[in-house]
Amino acid sequence: MEDIFEIKFTFEQKIKETIIDKFATKQGGSFYVFSYQWQCFAWAATIGFFYNEKRPLQSPLADKPFNLNTMRNNNGDKVAQALLCMCISKSGSLDILKEPKNAINLINEYANGGFYYIQKLMDNGENSFNDLEKVKQEIFKRDVA
């Protein structure tokens, strides 16, 4: 069986260009919210899981630059664990982990839904994500009750 920590995540090329490159400093982002692409991906996945936004990926896809091990090796062990827990919760069973590719695909789809949710907020003039303070508010205001 494939190791779930080695399977690379996937996201759409246009998402990389419009969101990840904007928010991740390692990619030259202008907002300096996240140090790494995987952090922006985890943010989008959390939004997707939280708002139940799941969306299949559309081509063209970006390269697959990271996996759960990348997260673990860059002080993101708890983030990797949280993504797996959210995946198990949404699937309704631990059995999802028996098919690691299915688990990663589920996380990819929720992250993609989260990216599109973020894109909607960026496109909406009233609640613009083109303002760094609005981004911080979205990250820190969420009520998890």
C-alpha positions in Angstrom: 0.0 0.0 0.0 1.2 3.5 -0.8 2.3 5.7 2.1 -0.2 8.5 2.5 2.5 10.8 3.7 4.4 10.5 0.3 1.5 11.2 -2.1 1.7 14.6 -3.5 -1.2 17.1 -3.3 -2.6 18.6 -6.4 -4.2 22.0 -7.2 -5.2 23.9 -10.3 -2.6 26.0 -12.1 -4.9 29.0 -12.1 -5.3 28.7 -8.3 -1.5 28.6 -7.9 -1.2 31.8 -10.0 -4.1 33.8 -8.4 -4.0 32.7 -4.8 -1.0 30.6 -3.7 1.5 32.9 -5.4 -0.2 35.9 -3.9 -0.2 34.7 -0.3 2.9 32.5 0.0 6.2 34.4 0.5 8.4 31.6 -0.7 6.7 32.0 -4.1 7.3 35.8 -4.0 3.8 36.6 -2.7 2.7 40.1 -2.1 0.8 39.5 1.1 3.4 37.6 3.1 0.7 35.6 5.0 2.2 32.2 4.6 5.8 31.1 4.4 5.1 28.0 2.3 2.7 26.8 -0.4 1.5 24.0 1.8 0.4 26.5 4.4 -1.8 28.3 1.9 -3.1 24.9 0.7 -3.9 23.9 4.3 -5.8 27.2 4.8 -7.9 26.5 1.7 -8.5 22.9 2.8 -9.7 24.1 6.2 -12.0 26.6 4.6 -13.3 23.9 2.3 -13.9 21.4 5.2 -15.4 24.2 7.4 -17.9 25.5 4.8 -18.4 22.1 3.2 -17.1 23.3 -0.1 -15.9 20.4 -2.2 -15.0 20.8 -5.8 -13.3 18.5 -8.3 -10.1 19.7 -9.8 -10.0 21.0 -13.4 -7.0 20.9 -15.7 -4.4 22.3 -16.1 -3.0 21.2 -12.8 0.1 22.7 -11.1 3.1 20.7 -10.3 2.8 18.6 -7.1 5.4 20.3 -4.9 4.5 18.9 -1.5 3.0 16.1 0.5 2.1 15.5 4.2 5.8 14.7 4.9 6.7 18.2 3.6 4.3 19.6 6.2 5.6 17.4 9.0 9.2 18.3 8.2 8.4 22.0 8.3 6.8 22.3 11.7 3.4 21.4 10.3 2.9 18.0 11.9 -0.3 19.1 13.7 -1.6 20.6 10.4 -1.0 17.3 8.6 -2.8 15.4 11.4 -5.7 17.9 11.3 -6.1 17.5 7.5 -6.3 13.7 8.0 -8.8 14.0 10.8 -11.0 16.3 8.7 -10.7 13.9 5.8 -11.8 11.0 8.1 -14.6 13.1 9.5 -16.0 14.0 6.0 -15.7 10.5 4.7 -17.5 9.1 7.7 -15.0 6.3 8.3 -11.4 5.4 9.1 -11.7 3.1 6.0 -10.7 6.1 3.8 -7.1 5.6 5.1 -7.1 2.1 3.5 -7.0 3.8 0.2 -4.4 6.6 0.7 -4.9 8.1 -2.8 -8.7 8.4 -2.1 -7.9 10.3 1.1 -5.5 12.7 -0.6 -8.0 13.2 -3.4 -10.7 14.1 -0.9 -8.4 16.6 0.8 -7.5 18.0 -2.7 -11.2 18.4 -3.5 -12.0 20.2 -0.2 -8.9 22.4 -0.7 -10.0 23.2 -4.2 -13.5 24.2 -2.9 -11.7 26.3 -0.3 -9.6 28.0 -3.0 -12.8 28.8 -5.0 -14.4 30.2 -1.8 -11.3 32.4 -1.3 -11.5 33.4 -4.9 -15.1 34.5 -4.5 -14.1 36.6 -1.5 -11.3 38.2 -3.5 -13.6 39.0 -6.4 -16.3 40.5 -4.1 -15.6 44.2 -3.7 -17.5 44.4 -0.4 -15.4 41.7 1.4 -12.2 42.0 -0.6 -9.4 39.6 0.1 -7.2 42.0 -1.8 -6.7 43.6 1.6 -4.2 41.8 4.0 -6.3 42.8 7.0 -9.4 41.0 5.6 -7.3 37.9 5.1 -6.2 38.0 8.7 -9.8 38.5 9.9 -10.9 35.5 7.9 -8.2 33.3 9.5 -8.7 34.5 13.1 -12.5 35.3 13.3 -13.9 31.8 12.6 -16.1 30.5 15.3 -15.6 26.7 15.6 -18.4 26.1 18.1 
